[in-house]
Amino acid sequence: WAGREWLFAAVRRALYYTSHETTHARQVTTICHGIGITGSRGMGKTSFLSELALRPQEVTNLNVGAYHFCRSDDPDTLNPALFVHSIAAMLTSTCKEYRRLMVQSTTSSRGDSI
């Protein structure tokens, strides 16, 4: 990934930005909770995001909770319902709080108690 550090820097800027507002005389750093990468075929989106998924701490200093790769030749990757299911499944395995909320939501919808 030599020569593409500018792209990782752009992702860091998108994920962490400093608010222009001040709270009690100090600037506030805000963390974005998600980004979307779009571009034309062959621009390197999959390669870049694969690298990002392999070394998220080094690149963004954040954990990657979930990701999804769309492929024009694979209709399943373009299906919105499968996208949501895939992201939810990954978040359930990577985020304890999300898993707890999902279990709580599932049991309360069935009338069970925790």
Biopython code that builds the backbone (N, CA, C, O; Angstrom):
import numpy as np
from Bio.PDB.StructureBuilder import StructureBuilder

atoms = [
    (1, "TRP", "N", (0.809, -1.192, 0.000)),
    (1, "TRP", "CA", (0.000, 0.000, 0.000)),
    (1, "TRP", "C", (0.848, 1.250, 0.000)),
    (1, "TRP", "O", (0.430, 2.306, 0.475)),
    (2, "ALA", "N", (2.043, 1.117, -0.538)),
    (2, "ALA", "CA", (2.935, 2.279, -0.636)),
    (2, "ALA", "C", (2.288, 3.327, -1.532)),
    (2, "ALA", "O", (1.727, 3.008, -2.580)),
    (3, "GLY", "N", (2.376, 4.584, -1.104)),
    (3, "GLY", "CA", (1.828, 5.665, -1.899)),
    (3, "GLY", "C", (0.356, 5.943, -1.675)),
    (3, "GLY", "O", (-0.187, 6.892, -2.241)),
    (4, "ARG", "N", (-0.296, 5.136, -0.862)),
    (4, "ARG", "CA", (-1.736, 5.355, -0.627)),
    (4, "ARG", "C", (-2.030, 5.786, 0.808)),
    (4, "ARG", "O", (-3.180, 5.750, 1.247)),
    (5, "GLU", "N", (-1.010, 6.185, 1.524)),
    (5, "GLU", "CA", (-1.235, 6.640, 2.897)),
    (5, "GLU", "C", (-2.168, 7.851, 2.939)),
    (5, "GLU", "O", (-2.843, 8.077, 3.943)),
    (6, "TRP", "N", (-2.209, 8.625, 1.862)),
    (6, "TRP", "CA", (-3.115, 9.771, 1.793)),
    (6, "TRP", "C", (-4.566, 9.321, 1.954)),
    (6, "TRP", "O", (-5.389, 10.039, 2.522)),
    (7, "LEU", "N", (-4.868, 8.124, 1.447)),
    (7, "LEU", "CA", (-6.229, 7.618, 1.541)),
    (7, "LEU", "C", (-6.571, 7.240, 2.983)),
    (7, "LEU", "O", (-7.675, 7.513, 3.454)),
    (8, "PHE", "N", (-5.620, 6.608, 3.681)),
    (8, "PHE", "CA", (-5.836, 6.296, 5.088)),
    (8, "PHE", "C", (-5.976, 7.588, 5.902)),
    (8, "PHE", "O", (-6.787, 7.663, 6.825)),
    (9, "ALA", "N", (-5.176, 8.603, 5.550)),
    (9, "ALA", "CA", (-5.278, 9.900, 6.237)),
    (9, "ALA", "C", (-6.658, 10.517, 6.014)),
    (9, "ALA", "O", (-7.230, 11.106, 6.931)),
    (10, "ALA", "N", (-7.188, 10.385, 4.808)),
    (10, "ALA", "CA", (-8.521, 10.916, 4.514)),
    (10, "ALA", "C", (-9.588, 10.196, 5.339)),
    (10, "ALA", "O", (-10.534, 10.823, 5.814)),
    (11, "VAL", "N", (-9.436, 8.885, 5.509)),
    (11, "VAL", "CA", (-10.389, 8.126, 6.336)),
    (11, "VAL", "C", (-10.285, 8.581, 7.791)),
    (11, "VAL", "O", (-11.304, 8.767, 8.456)),
    (12, "ARG", "N", (-9.065, 8.761, 8.285)),
    (12, "ARG", "CA", (-8.905, 9.250, 9.664)),
    (12, "ARG", "C", (-9.587, 10.610, 9.832)),
    (12, "ARG", "O", (-10.267, 10.847, 10.830)),
    (13, "ARG", "N", (-9.404, 11.506, 8.850)),
    (13, "ARG", "CA", (-10.044, 12.826, 8.933)),
    (13, "ARG", "C", (-11.562, 12.699, 8.917)),
    (13, "ARG", "O", (-12.256, 13.448, 9.604)),
    (14, "ALA", "N", (-12.084, 11.749, 8.134)),
    (14, "ALA", "CA", (-13.534, 11.554, 8.074)),
    (14, "ALA", "C", (-14.078, 10.965, 9.371)),
    (14, "ALA", "O", (-15.187, 11.294, 9.791)),
    (15, "LEU", "N", (-13.296, 10.096, 10.002)),
    (15, "LEU", "CA", (-13.757, 9.437, 11.220)),
    (15, "LEU", "C", (-13.605, 10.310, 12.458)),
    (15, "LEU", "O", (-14.434, 10.251, 13.366)),
    (16, "TYR", "N", (-12.565, 11.107, 12.499)),
    (16, "TYR", "CA", (-12.334, 12.013, 13.624)),
    (16, "TYR", "C", (-12.335, 13.431, 13.083)),
    (16, "TYR", "O", (-11.501, 13.771, 12.243)),
    (17, "TYR", "N", (-13.224, 14.235, 13.532)),
    (17, "TYR", "CA", (-13.165, 15.631, 13.132)),
    (17, "TYR", "C", (-13.396, 16.499, 14.354)),
    (17, "TYR", "O", (-14.126, 16.125, 15.272)),
    (18, "THR", "N", (-12.771, 17.649, 14.351)),
    (18, "THR", "CA", (-12.892, 18.563, 15.469)),
    (18, "THR", "C", (-13.996, 19.555, 15.168)),
    (18, "THR", "O", (-13.992, 20.211, 14.126)),
    (19, "SER", "N", (-14.918, 19.656, 16.065)),
    (19, "SER", "CA", (-16.031, 20.573, 15.904)),
    (19, "SER", "C", (-15.527, 22.008, 15.967)),
    (19, "SER", "O", (-14.596, 22.319, 16.709)),
    (20, "HIS", "N", (-16.143, 22.867, 15.190)),
    (20, "HIS", "CA", (-15.788, 24.279, 15.229)),
    (20, "HIS", "C", (-16.438, 24.974, 16.413)),
    (20, "HIS", "O", (-16.092, 26.106, 16.749)),
    (21, "GLU", "N", (-17.374, 24.291, 17.035)),
    (21, "GLU", "CA", (-18.007, 24.841, 18.229)),
    (21, "GLU", "C", (-17.119, 24.541, 19.430)),
    (21, "GLU", "O", (-16.361, 23.571, 19.426)),
    (22, "THR", "N", (-17.214, 25.362, 20.433)),
    (22, "THR", "CA", (-16.465, 25.100, 21.648)),
    (22, "THR", "C", (-17.436, 24.877, 22.789)),
    (22, "THR", "O", (-18.499, 25.494, 22.855)),
    (23, "THR", "N", (-17.057, 23.995, 23.675)),
    (23, "THR", "CA", (-17.845, 23.709, 24.865)),
    (23, "THR", "C", (-16.970, 24.017, 26.063)),
    (23, "THR", "O", (-15.934, 23.382, 26.259)),
    (24, "HIS", "N", (-17.370, 24.967, 26.849)),
    (24, "HIS", "CA", (-16.600, 25.369, 28.025)),
    (24, "HIS", "C", (-15.152, 25.668, 27.642)),
    (24, "HIS", "O", (-14.212, 25.189, 28.275)),
    (25, "ALA", "N", (-14.999, 26.470, 26.593)),
    (25, "ALA", "CA", (-13.693, 26.965, 26.139)),
    (25, "ALA", "C", (-12.755, 25.881, 25.619)),
    (25, "ALA", "O", (-11.537, 26.049, 25.680)),
    (26, "ARG", "N", (-13.286, 24.784, 25.115)),
    (26, "ARG", "CA", (-12.426, 23.772, 24.501)),
    (26, "ARG", "C", (-13.128, 23.194, 23.274)),
    (26, "ARG", "O", (-14.356, 23.121, 23.218)),
    (27, "GLN", "N", (-12.338, 22.794, 22.314)),
    (27, "GLN", "CA", (-12.910, 22.205, 21.115)),
    (27, "GLN", "C", (-13.314, 20.767, 21.388)),
    (27, "GLN", "O", (-12.723, 20.093, 22.231)),
    (28, "VAL", "N", (-14.307, 20.313, 20.681)),
    (28, "VAL", "CA", (-14.833, 18.968, 20.870)),
    (28, "VAL", "C", (-14.459, 18.110, 19.668)),
    (28, "VAL", "O", (-14.721, 18.495, 18.528)),
    (29, "THR", "N", (-13.852, 16.961, 19.907)),
    (29, "THR", "CA", (-13.555, 16.017, 18.842)),
    (29, "THR", "C", (-14.714, 15.038, 18.742)),
    (29, "THR", "O", (-15.112, 14.431, 19.736)),
    (30, "THR", "N", (-15.241, 14.892, 17.565)),
    (30, "THR", "CA", (-16.381, 14.019, 17.332)),
    (30, "THR", "C", (-15.914, 12.802, 16.553)),
    (30, "THR", "O", (-15.078, 12.918, 15.657)),
    (31, "ILE", "N", (-16.448, 11.640, 16.891)),
    (31, "ILE", "CA", (-16.120, 10.419, 16.165)),
    (31, "ILE", "C", (-17.318, 10.042, 15.310)),
    (31, "ILE", "O", (-18.442, 9.929, 15.800)),
    (32, "CYS", "N", (-17.060, 9.851, 14.033)),
    (32, "CYS", "CA", (-18.090, 9.385, 13.103)),
    (32, "CYS", "C", (-18.225, 7.881, 13.295)),
    (32, "CYS", "O", (-17.224, 7.190, 13.488)),
    (33, "HIS", "N", (-19.431, 7.375, 13.245)),
    (33, "HIS", "CA", (-19.643, 5.958, 13.504)),
    (33, "HIS", "C", (-19.700, 5.091, 12.262)),
    (33, "HIS", "O", (-19.943, 3.888, 12.356)),
    (34, "GLY", "N", (-19.481, 5.677, 11.115)),
    (34, "GLY", "CA", (-19.479, 4.864, 9.900)),
    (34, "GLY", "C", (-19.115, 5.693, 8.684)),
    (34, "GLY", "O", (-19.310, 6.908, 8.657)),
    (35, "ILE", "N", (-18.591, 5.025, 7.694)),
    (35, "ILE", "CA", (-18.279, 5.684, 6.430)),
    (35, "ILE", "C", (-18.693, 4.764, 5.292)),
    (35, "ILE", "O", (-18.805, 3.552, 5.473)),
    (36, "GLY", "N", (-18.912, 5.324, 4.163)),
    (36, "GLY", "CA", (-19.180, 4.553, 2.955)),
    (36, "GLY", "C", (-18.141, 4.924, 1.919)),
    (36, "GLY", "O", (-17.813, 6.099, 1.756)),
    (37, "ILE", "N", (-17.629, 3.942, 1.227)),
    (37, "ILE", "CA", (-16.633, 4.175, 0.177)),
    (37, "ILE", "C", (-17.297, 3.824, -1.149)),
    (37, "ILE", "O", (-17.776, 2.705, -1.328)),
    (38, "THR", "N", (-17.326, 4.765, -2.066)),
    (38, "THR", "CA", (-17.902, 4.526, -3.385)),
    (38, "THR", "C", (-16.889, 4.925, -4.451)),
    (38, "THR", "O", (-15.970, 5.701, -4.188)),
    (39, "GLY", "N", (-17.062, 4.400, -5.627)),
    (39, "GLY", "CA", (-16.188, 4.755, -6.741)),
    (39, "GLY", "C", (-16.440, 3.842, -7.915)),
    (39, "GLY", "O", (-17.170, 2.857, -7.810)),
    (40, "SER", "N", (-15.838, 4.174, -9.017)),
    (40, "SER", "CA", (-15.993, 3.393, -10.237)),
    (40, "SER", "C", (-15.285, 2.050, -10.125)),
    (40, "SER", "O", (-14.422, 1.855, -9.269)),
    (41, "ARG", "N", (-15.661, 1.140, -10.992)),
    (41, "ARG", "CA", (-15.062, -0.189, -11.051)),
    (41, "ARG", "C", (-13.551, -0.059, -11.293)),
    (41, "ARG", "O", (-13.108, 0.719, -12.138)),
    (42, "GLY", "N", (-12.780, -0.834, -10.536)),
    (42, "GLY", "CA", (-11.331, -0.883, -10.734)),
    (42, "GLY", "C", (-10.540, 0.212, -10.035)),
    (42, "GLY", "O", (-9.333, 0.327, -10.248)),
    (43, "MET", "N", (-11.191, 1.013, -9.209)),
    (43, "MET", "CA", (-10.482, 2.103, -8.529)),
    (43, "MET", "C", (-9.729, 1.646, -7.289)),
    (43, "MET", "O", (-8.907, 2.395, -6.760)),
    (44, "GLY", "N", (-9.991, 0.433, -6.814)),
    (44, "GLY", "CA", (-9.268, -0.077, -5.655)),
    (44, "GLY", "C", (-10.048, -0.047, -4.357)),
    (44, "GLY", "O", (-9.456, -0.147, -3.283)),
    (45, "LYS", "N", (-11.363, 0.090, -4.430)),
    (45, "LYS", "CA", (-12.189, 0.149, -3.216)),
    (45, "LYS", "C", (-12.038, -1.125, -2.389)),
    (45, "LYS", "O", (-11.807, -1.067, -1.181)),
    (46, "THR", "N", (-12.171, -2.276, -3.048)),
    (46, "THR", "CA", (-12.091, -3.550, -2.326)),
    (46, "THR", "C", (-10.706, -3.742, -1.733)),
    (46, "THR", "O", (-10.574, -4.177, -0.589)),
    (47, "SER", "N", (-9.697, -3.428, -2.484)),
    (47, "SER", "CA", (-8.324, -3.557, -1.989)),
    (47, "SER", "C", (-8.089, -2.658, -0.782)),
    (47, "SER", "O", (-7.508, -3.083, 0.217)),
    (48, "PHE", "N", (-8.542, -1.424, -0.881)),
    (48, "PHE", "CA", (-8.366, -0.478, 0.219)),
    (48, "PHE", "C", (-9.113, -0.943, 1.465)),
    (48, "PHE", "O", (-8.551, -0.956, 2.560)),
    (49, "LEU", "N", (-10.372, -1.322, 1.302)),
    (49, "LEU", "CA", (-11.161, -1.738, 2.460)),
    (49, "LEU", "C", (-10.677, -3.059, 3.043)),
    (49, "LEU", "O", (-10.793, -3.281, 4.248)),
    (50, "SER", "N", (-10.138, -3.936, 2.203)),
    (50, "SER", "CA", (-9.542, -5.169, 2.724)),
    (50, "SER", "C", (-8.361, -4.828, 3.615)),
    (50, "SER", "O", (-8.201, -5.403, 4.691)),
    (51, "GLU", "N", (-7.543, -3.904, 3.172)),
    (51, "GLU", "CA", (-6.398, -3.464, 3.976)),
    (51, "GLU", "C", (-6.874, -2.810, 5.269)),
    (51, "GLU", "O", (-6.312, -3.050, 6.337)),
    (52, "LEU", "N", (-7.898, -1.992, 5.169)),
    (52, "LEU", "CA", (-8.459, -1.340, 6.350)),
    (52, "LEU", "C", (-9.002, -2.367, 7.341)),
    (52, "LEU", "O", (-8.817, -2.221, 8.550)),
    (53, "ALA", "N", (-9.666, -3.400, 6.840)),
    (53, "ALA", "CA", (-10.217, -4.441, 7.715)),
    (53, "ALA", "C", (-9.110, -5.264, 8.367)),
    (53, "ALA", "O", (-9.287, -5.766, 9.477)),
    (54, "LEU", "N", (-7.962, -5.408, 7.683)),
    (54, "LEU", "CA", (-6.854, -6.190, 8.233)),
    (54, "LEU", "C", (-6.089, -5.452, 9.317)),
    (54, "LEU", "O", (-5.569, -6.075, 10.243)),
    (55, "ARG", "N", (-6.015, -4.141, 9.213)),
    (55, "ARG", "CA", (-5.241, -3.387, 10.202)),
    (55, "ARG", "C", (-5.970, -2.119, 10.646)),
    (55, "ARG", "O", (-5.449, -1.014, 10.496)),
    (56, "PRO", "N", (-7.172, -2.279, 11.192)),
    (56, "PRO", "CA", (-7.967, -1.100, 11.550)),
    (56, "PRO", "C", (-7.338, -0.241, 12.639)),
    (56, "PRO", "O", (-7.411, 0.986, 12.566)),
    (57, "GLN", "N", (-6.726, -0.849, 13.638)),
    (57, "GLN", "CA", (-6.131, -0.072, 14.719)),
    (57, "GLN", "C", (-4.998, 0.808, 14.202)),
    (57, "GLN", "O", (-4.869, 1.965, 14.602)),
    (58, "GLU", "N", (-4.186, 0.258, 13.319)),
    (58, "GLU", "CA", (-3.060, 1.002, 12.769)),
    (58, "GLU", "C", (-3.533, 2.162, 11.893)),
    (58, "GLU", "O", (-2.936, 3.238, 11.894)),
    (59, "VAL", "N", (-4.605, 1.927, 11.154)),
    (59, "VAL", "CA", (-5.067, 2.920, 10.191)),
    (59, "VAL", "C", (-5.930, 3.992, 10.835)),
    (59, "VAL", "O", (-5.735, 5.181, 10.579)),
    (60, "THR", "N", (-6.877, 3.590, 11.663)),
    (60, "THR", "CA", (-7.855, 4.541, 12.190)),
    (60, "THR", "C", (-7.866, 4.649, 13.701)),
    (60, "THR", "O", (-8.513, 5.542, 14.248)),
    (61, "ASN", "N", (-7.165, 3.764, 14.387)),
    (61, "ASN", "CA", (-7.188, 3.680, 15.839)),
    (61, "ASN", "C", (-8.591, 3.359, 16.355)),
    (61, "ASN", "O", (-8.944, 3.715, 17.480)),
    (62, "LEU", "N", (-9.376, 2.693, 15.531)),
    (62, "LEU", "CA", (-10.710, 2.238, 15.915)),
    (62, "LEU", "C", (-10.846, 0.760, 15.601)),
    (62, "LEU", "O", (-10.113, 0.224, 14.769)),
    (63, "ASN", "N", (-11.764, 0.119, 16.252)),
    (63, "ASN", "CA", (-12.093, -1.257, 15.896)),
    (63, "ASN", "C", (-13.115, -1.245, 14.770)),
    (63, "ASN", "O", (-14.029, -0.421, 14.762)),
    (64, "VAL", "N", (-12.960, -2.155, 13.828)),
    (64, "VAL", "CA", (-13.948, -2.307, 12.769)),
    (64, "VAL", "C", (-14.984, -3.295, 13.283)),
    (64, "VAL", "O", (-14.682, -4.469, 13.499)),
    (65, "GLY", "N", (-16.207, -2.813, 13.477)),
    (65, "GLY", "CA", (-17.262, -3.660, 14.009)),
    (65, "GLY", "C", (-17.920, -4.516, 12.954)),
    (65, "GLY", "O", (-18.352, -5.635, 13.230)),
    (66, "ALA", "N", (-17.998, -3.993, 11.743)),
    (66, "ALA", "CA", (-18.649, -4.726, 10.654)),
    (66, "ALA", "C", (-18.268, -4.076, 9.328)),
    (66, "ALA", "O", (-17.909, -2.900, 9.275)),
    (67, "TYR", "N", (-18.351, -4.850, 8.283)),
    (67, "TYR", "CA", (-18.068, -4.341, 6.943)),
    (67, "TYR", "C", (-18.837, -5.178, 5.935)),
    (67, "TYR", "O", (-19.262, -6.294, 6.235)),
    (68, "HIS", "N", (-19.012, -4.635, 4.745)),
    (68, "HIS", "CA", (-19.735, -5.340, 3.697)),
    (68, "HIS", "C", (-19.126, -4.978, 2.355)),
    (68, "HIS", "O", (-18.899, -3.802, 2.070)),
    (69, "PHE", "N", (-18.864, -5.970, 1.537)),
    (69, "PHE", "CA", (-18.335, -5.756, 0.198)),
    (69, "PHE", "C", (-19.413, -6.106, -0.815)),
    (69, "PHE", "O", (-19.921, -7.227, -0.827)),
    (70, "CYS", "N", (-19.761, -5.148, -1.660)),
    (70, "CYS", "CA", (-20.696, -5.401, -2.761)),
    (70, "CYS", "C", (-19.897, -5.824, -3.983)),
    (70, "CYS", "O", (-18.831, -5.278, -4.265)),
    (71, "ARG", "N", (-20.428, -6.803, -4.701)),
    (71, "ARG", "CA", (-19.812, -7.244, -5.958)),
    (71, "ARG", "C", (-20.889, -7.263, -7.027)),
    (71, "ARG", "O", (-21.944, -7.872, -6.851)),
    (72, "SER", "N", (-20.617, -6.600, -8.121)),
    (72, "SER", "CA", (-21.624, -6.512, -9.178)),
    (72, "SER", "C", (-21.958, -7.874, -9.768)),
    (72, "SER", "O", (-23.041, -8.049, -10.326)),
    (73, "ASP", "N", (-21.046, -8.852, -9.658)),
    (73, "ASP", "CA", (-21.294, -10.182, -10.220)),
    (73, "ASP", "C", (-21.903, -11.156, -9.206)),
    (73, "ASP", "O", (-22.076, -12.335, -9.515)),
    (74, "ASP", "N", (-22.228, -10.678, -8.004)),
    (74, "ASP", "CA", (-22.815, -11.526, -6.964)),
    (74, "ASP", "C", (-24.081, -10.857, -6.421)),
    (74, "ASP", "O", (-24.000, -9.994, -5.547)),
    (75, "PRO", "N", (-25.255, -11.256, -6.938)),
    (75, "PRO", "CA", (-26.509, -10.605, -6.529)),
    (75, "PRO", "C", (-26.766, -10.628, -5.024)),
    (75, "PRO", "O", (-27.393, -9.712, -4.493)),
    (76, "ASP", "N", (-26.292, -11.656, -4.337)),
    (76, "ASP", "CA", (-26.513, -11.715, -2.890)),
    (76, "ASP", "C", (-25.877, -10.525, -2.177)),
    (76, "ASP", "O", (-26.427, -10.031, -1.193)),
    (77, "THR", "N", (-24.723, -10.057, -2.663)),
    (77, "THR", "CA", (-24.049, -8.930, -2.012)),
    (77, "THR", "C", (-24.770, -7.611, -2.271)),
    (77, "THR", "O", (-24.493, -6.610, -1.610)),
    (78, "LEU", "N", (-25.687, -7.609, -3.224)),
    (78, "LEU", "CA", (-26.441, -6.402, -3.559)),
    (78, "LEU", "C", (-27.829, -6.397, -2.935)),
    (78, "LEU", "O", (-28.572, -5.426, -3.080)),
    (79, "ASN", "N", (-28.181, -7.467, -2.246)),
    (79, "ASN", "CA", (-29.502, -7.616, -1.634)),
    (79, "ASN", "C", (-29.539, -6.842, -0.302)),
    (79, "ASN", "O", (-28.789, -7.176, 0.615)),
    (80, "PRO", "N", (-30.396, -5.818, -0.183)),
    (80, "PRO", "CA", (-30.436, -5.022, 1.051)),
    (80, "PRO", "C", (-30.735, -5.840, 2.310)),
    (80, "PRO", "O", (-30.151, -5.583, 3.362)),
    (81, "ALA", "N", (-31.624, -6.809, 2.216)),
    (81, "ALA", "CA", (-31.956, -7.620, 3.395)),
    (81, "ALA", "C", (-30.750, -8.440, 3.853)),
    (81, "ALA", "O", (-30.493, -8.550, 5.052)),
    (82, "LEU", "N", (-30.010, -9.017, 2.903)),
    (82, "LEU", "CA", (-28.815, -9.781, 3.267)),
    (82, "LEU", "C", (-27.723, -8.863, 3.800)),
    (82, "LEU", "O", (-26.955, -9.257, 4.678)),
    (83, "PHE", "N", (-27.648, -7.642, 3.274)),
    (83, "PHE", "CA", (-26.687, -6.658, 3.783)),
    (83, "PHE", "C", (-26.955, -6.382, 5.265)),
    (83, "PHE", "O", (-26.044, -6.450, 6.090)),
    (84, "VAL", "N", (-28.209, -6.073, 5.593)),
    (84, "VAL", "CA", (-28.565, -5.767, 6.976)),
    (84, "VAL", "C", (-28.314, -6.975, 7.876)),
    (84, "VAL", "O", (-27.780, -6.827, 8.975)),
    (85, "HIS", "N", (-28.691, -8.157, 7.421)),
    (85, "HIS", "CA", (-28.472, -9.375, 8.206)),
    (85, "HIS", "C", (-26.982, -9.602, 8.454)),
    (85, "HIS", "O", (-26.579, -9.936, 9.568)),
    (86, "SER", "N", (-26.173, -9.423, 7.425)),
    (86, "SER", "CA", (-24.726, -9.620, 7.540)),
    (86, "SER", "C", (-24.110, -8.642, 8.534)),
    (86, "SER", "O", (-23.319, -9.037, 9.391)),
    (87, "ILE", "N", (-24.473, -7.366, 8.419)),
    (87, "ILE", "CA", (-23.930, -6.348, 9.332)),
    (87, "ILE", "C", (-24.385, -6.636, 10.766)),
    (87, "ILE", "O", (-23.587, -6.540, 11.698)),
    (88, "ALA", "N", (-25.650, -6.985, 10.945)),
    (88, "ALA", "CA", (-26.157, -7.297, 12.284)),
    (88, "ALA", "C", (-25.433, -8.495, 12.885)),
    (88, "ALA", "O", (-25.093, -8.486, 14.069)),
    (89, "ALA", "N", (-25.195, -9.524, 12.078)),
    (89, "ALA", "CA", (-24.488, -10.714, 12.577)),
    (89, "ALA", "C", (-23.063, -10.361, 12.996)),
    (89, "ALA", "O", (-22.592, -10.814, 14.039)),
    (90, "MET", "N", (-22.380, -9.557, 12.190)),
    (90, "MET", "CA", (-21.008, -9.161, 12.557)),
    (90, "MET", "C", (-20.995, -8.324, 13.822)),
    (90, "MET", "O", (-20.159, -8.538, 14.700)),
    (91, "LEU", "N", (-21.917, -7.369, 13.923)),
    (91, "LEU", "CA", (-21.962, -6.531, 15.120)),
    (91, "LEU", "C", (-22.288, -7.341, 16.363)),
    (91, "LEU", "O", (-21.789, -7.044, 17.448)),
    (92, "THR", "N", (-23.114, -8.353, 16.214)),
    (92, "THR", "CA", (-23.440, -9.216, 17.348)),
    (92, "THR", "C", (-22.198, -9.930, 17.864)),
    (92, "THR", "O", (-22.068, -10.170, 19.065)),
    (93, "SER", "N", (-21.282, -10.271, 16.955)),
    (93, "SER", "CA", (-20.071, -10.978, 17.385)),
    (93, "SER", "C", (-18.941, -10.038, 17.795)),
    (93, "SER", "O", (-18.025, -10.466, 18.498)),
    (94, "THR", "N", (-18.975, -8.771, 17.381)),
    (94, "THR", "CA", (-17.856, -7.876, 17.687)),
    (94, "THR", "C", (-18.173, -6.821, 18.742)),
    (94, "THR", "O", (-17.263, -6.189, 19.279)),
    (95, "CYS", "N", (-19.443, -6.627, 19.037)),
    (95, "CYS", "CA", (-19.826, -5.548, 19.952)),
    (95, "CYS", "C", (-20.717, -6.101, 21.067)),
    (95, "CYS", "O", (-21.870, -6.461, 20.830)),
    (96, "LYS", "N", (-20.174, -6.162, 22.276)),
    (96, "LYS", "CA", (-20.917, -6.742, 23.401)),
    (96, "LYS", "C", (-22.219, -6.001, 23.676)),
    (96, "LYS", "O", (-23.245, -6.629, 23.939)),
    (97, "GLU", "N", (-22.188, -4.676, 23.618)),
    (97, "GLU", "CA", (-23.397, -3.903, 23.907)),
    (97, "GLU", "C", (-24.478, -4.148, 22.858)),
    (97, "GLU", "O", (-25.657, -4.258, 23.194)),
    (98, "TYR", "N", (-24.080, -4.234, 21.598)),
    (98, "TYR", "CA", (-25.050, -4.520, 20.536)),
    (98, "TYR", "C", (-25.650, -5.909, 20.743)),
    (98, "TYR", "O", (-26.859, -6.093, 20.604)),
    (99, "ARG", "N", (-24.805, -6.884, 21.076)),
    (99, "ARG", "CA", (-25.281, -8.246, 21.330)),
    (99, "ARG", "C", (-26.278, -8.252, 22.483)),
    (99, "ARG", "O", (-27.319, -8.905, 22.402)),
    (100, "ARG", "N", (-25.965, -7.529, 23.555)),
    (100, "ARG", "CA", (-26.863, -7.466, 24.712)),
    (100, "ARG", "C", (-28.213, -6.873, 24.310)),
    (100, "ARG", "O", (-29.263, -7.383, 24.701)),
    (101, "LEU", "N", (-28.180, -5.794, 23.527)),
    (101, "LEU", "CA", (-29.425, -5.162, 23.092)),
    (101, "LEU", "C", (-30.225, -6.074, 22.170)),
    (101, "LEU", "O", (-31.454, -6.101, 22.238)),
    (102, "MET", "N", (-29.542, -6.814, 21.315)),
    (102, "MET", "CA", (-30.249, -7.743, 20.424)),
    (102, "MET", "C", (-30.919, -8.857, 21.211)),
    (102, "MET", "O", (-32.065, -9.213, 20.936)),
    (103, "VAL", "N", (-30.214, -9.404, 22.182)),
    (103, "VAL", "CA", (-30.790, -10.462, 23.022)),
    (103, "VAL", "C", (-31.976, -9.912, 23.797)),
    (103, "VAL", "O", (-33.023, -10.555, 23.883)),
    (104, "GLN", "N", (-31.811, -8.720, 24.363)),
    (104, "GLN", "CA", (-32.894, -8.083, 25.118)),
    (104, "GLN", "C", (-34.102, -7.833, 24.213)),
    (104, "GLN", "O", (-35.239, -8.083, 24.614)),
    (105, "SER", "N", (-33.863, -7.349, 23.014)),
    (105, "SER", "CA", (-34.948, -7.066, 22.068)),
    (105, "SER", "C", (-35.662, -8.350, 21.653)),
    (105, "SER", "O", (-36.890, -8.383, 21.570)),
    (106, "THR", "N", (-34.897, -9.395, 21.397)),
    (106, "THR", "CA", (-35.475, -10.669, 20.967)),
    (106, "THR", "C", (-36.313, -11.297, 22.072)),
    (106, "THR", "O", (-37.422, -11.771, 21.823)),
    (107, "THR", "N", (-35.784, -11.301, 23.291)),
    (107, "THR", "CA", (-36.521, -11.926, 24.386)),
    (107, "THR", "C", (-37.742, -11.117, 24.773)),
    (107, "THR", "O", (-38.770, -11.692, 25.131)),
    (108, "SER", "N", (-37.653, -9.780, 24.711)),
    (108, "SER", "CA", (-38.819, -8.975, 25.080)),
    (108, "SER", "C", (-39.915, -9.076, 24.018)),
    (108, "SER", "O", (-41.098, -8.972, 24.341)),
    (109, "SER", "N", (-39.535, -9.277, 22.765)),
    (109, "SER", "CA", (-40.561, -9.403, 21.707)),
    (109, "SER", "C", (-41.285, -10.739, 21.809)),
    (109, "SER", "O", (-42.405, -10.874, 21.316)),
    (110, "ARG", "N", (-40.653, -11.734, 22.447)),
    (110, "ARG", "CA", (-41.295, -13.039, 22.627)),
    (110, "ARG", "C", (-42.071, -13.088, 23.933)),
    (110, "ARG", "O", (-42.799, -14.044, 24.198)),
    (111, "GLY", "N", (-41.910, -12.048, 24.749)),
    (111, "GLY", "CA", (-42.605, -12.033, 26.037)),
    (111, "GLY", "C", (-41.802, -12.694, 27.139)),
    (111, "GLY", "O", (-42.287, -12.820, 28.263)),
    (112, "ASP", "N", (-40.572, -13.123, 26.838)),
    (112, "ASP", "CA", (-39.703, -13.699, 27.865)),
    (112, "ASP", "C", (-39.100, -12.585, 28.705)),
    (112, "ASP", "O", (-39.085, -11.423, 28.300)),
    (113, "SER", "N", (-38.617, -12.945, 29.848)),
    (113, "SER", "CA", (-37.880, -11.974, 30.662)),
    (113, "SER", "C", (-36.430, -12.426, 30.756)),
    (113, "SER", "O", (-36.104, -13.604, 30.612)),
    (114, "ILE", "N", (-35.589, -11.458, 30.999)),
    (114, "ILE", "CA", (-34.142, -11.773, 31.082)),
    (114, "ILE", "C", (-33.787, -12.173, 32.484)),
    (114, "ILE", "O", (-32.628, -12.476, 32.765)),
]
sb = StructureBuilder()
sb.init_structure("model")
sb.init_model(0)
sb.init_chain("A")
sb.init_seg("    ")
for serial, (resi, resn, name, xyz) in enumerate(atoms, 1):
    if name == "N":
        sb.init_residue(resn, " ", resi, " ")
    sb.init_atom(name, np.array(xyz, "f"), 0.0, 1.0, " ", f" {name:<3s}", serial, name[0])
structure = sb.get_structure()
